[in-house]
Amino acid sequence: MKHMREKTGGFFAEFRKFIARGNVMDMAVGVIIGGAFKSIADSLTADILMPLLGILTNQITFSNLAVNVGGAVIGYGKFLEAVLNFLIMAFAVFCIVKAINSFHRRLERQETAQAAAPAPSQEERLLTEIRDLLKAQKEER
């Protein structure tokens, strides 16, 4: 019995540790923001793009498009709206990831440039020591 409690306690302790990590919190924030962004993309698709496409195709709205096959009604208009909504979301995520990757590449280039700076030569180190000694002597006076 004691062995089972240790396993359970260990499992929950490990789970608490997992939840407390920053990555999980970042993911939770991303899911919340993604949900809010989805409603914006849905509105853009349903309220702006689909009516404009409907004008071009002489349809009031795509969501009413359907085909009767036997006794079944296949509403392909709603499917088209969902596909367009997906493309909008995918494009937005692509743009965000592209911007983040560009930012990381810029940081890496800066870090590489700083790391690639040549080490001071023996002569430069000697001159730096002389300068520091002269400065210390001047301050003593």
C-alpha positions in Angstrom: 0.0 0.0 0.0 2.8 2.4 0.9 4.4 1.7 -2.5 1.2 2.7 -4.3 1.0 6.0 -2.4 4.6 6.9 -3.3 3.9 6.3 -7.0 0.7 8.4 -6.9 2.4 11.2 -4.9 5.3 11.1 -7.4 2.9 11.2 -10.3 1.0 14.2 -9.0 4.2 15.9 -7.9 5.6 15.4 -11.4 2.3 16.7 -12.9 2.4 19.9 -10.7 6.0 20.5 -11.8 4.9 20.1 -15.4 2.0 22.5 -15.1 4.2 25.1 -13.3 6.7 25.2 -16.2 6.7 28.4 -18.3 6.1 26.5 -21.5 2.8 25.2 -20.3 1.7 28.7 -19.3 2.8 30.1 -22.6 0.8 27.4 -24.4 -2.3 28.2 -22.3 -2.0 31.9 -23.2 -1.6 30.9 -26.8 -4.7 28.8 -26.8 -6.7 31.6 -25.2 -5.5 34.2 -27.7 -5.9 31.7 -30.5 -9.6 31.2 -29.5 -10.1 35.0 -29.6 -8.4 35.2 -32.9 -10.6 32.5 -34.3 -13.7 34.5 -33.6 -12.1 37.4 -35.6 -11.2 35.1 -38.5 -14.7 33.6 -38.4 -16.3 37.1 -38.6 -13.9 38.2 -41.4 -14.9 35.1 -43.4 -18.6 35.1 -42.7 -19.3 38.9 -42.6 -16.9 40.3 -45.1 -15.3 37.9 -47.5 -18.2 35.5 -48.1 -20.7 38.4 -48.9 -18.1 39.9 -51.3 -17.6 36.5 -53.0 -21.4 36.1 -53.1 -21.7 39.4 -55.0 -19.1 38.1 -57.5 -21.0 34.8 -57.9 -24.5 36.2 -57.7 -25.1 34.4 -54.5 -26.2 36.2 -51.3 -24.2 33.9 -49.1 -22.2 30.7 -49.5 -23.6 29.1 -46.4 -26.9 28.5 -48.2 -25.2 26.5 -51.0 -26.3 22.9 -50.8 -27.0 19.9 -53.0 -29.7 17.3 -52.5 -28.3 13.8 -53.1 -31.0 11.2 -52.5 -32.6 12.2 -49.2 -29.4 13.8 -47.9 -28.6 17.5 -48.0 -24.9 18.3 -48.5 -24.2 21.8 -47.4 -21.0 22.5 -49.3 -21.3 26.3 -48.8 -20.5 26.0 -45.1 -17.6 23.7 -45.9 -16.2 26.4 -48.3 -16.5 29.0 -45.6 -14.7 26.7 -43.2 -11.9 26.1 -45.7 -11.6 29.9 -46.3 -11.5 30.5 -42.5 -8.8 27.8 -42.2 -6.7 29.5 -44.9 -7.0 32.9 -43.1 -5.9 31.4 -39.8 -3.1 29.5 -41.4 -1.8 32.6 -43.2 -2.0 34.6 -39.9 0.0 31.9 -38.0 2.5 31.7 -40.9 3.1 35.5 -40.7 3.5 35.4 -37.0 6.0 32.5 -37.1 7.9 34.1 -40.0 8.2 37.4 -37.9 9.4 35.5 -34.8 11.9 33.4 -36.9 13.2 36.6 -38.5 13.6 38.2 -35.0 15.5 35.1 -33.8 17.8 35.1 -36.8 18.6 38.8 -36.3 19.5 38.0 -32.6 21.7 35.1 -33.6 23.6 37.3 -36.1 24.2 39.9 -33.5 25.4 37.3 -31.0 27.6 35.7 -33.7 29.1 39.1 -34.6 29.8 39.9 -30.9 31.4 36.5 -30.4 33.5 36.8 -33.5 35.2 40.0 -32.3 38.9 39.2 -32.2 40.7 38.8 -28.9 43.0 41.6 -28.0 46.6 41.1 -29.0 49.5 40.8 -26.5 50.5 44.4 -27.4 47.0 45.7 -26.7 46.8 43.9 -23.4 50.2 45.3 -22.4 49.1 48.9 -23.4 45.9 48.4 -21.4 47.9 47.4 -18.3 50.2 50.4 -18.7 47.2 52.7 -19.1 45.6 51.3 -15.9 48.8 51.6 -13.9 49.3 55.3 -15.0 45.7 56.1 -14.1 46.1 54.5 -10.7 49.4 56.5 -10.1 47.6 59.7 -11.1 44.8 59.0 -8.7 47.2 58.4 -5.8 48.7 61.9 -6.1 
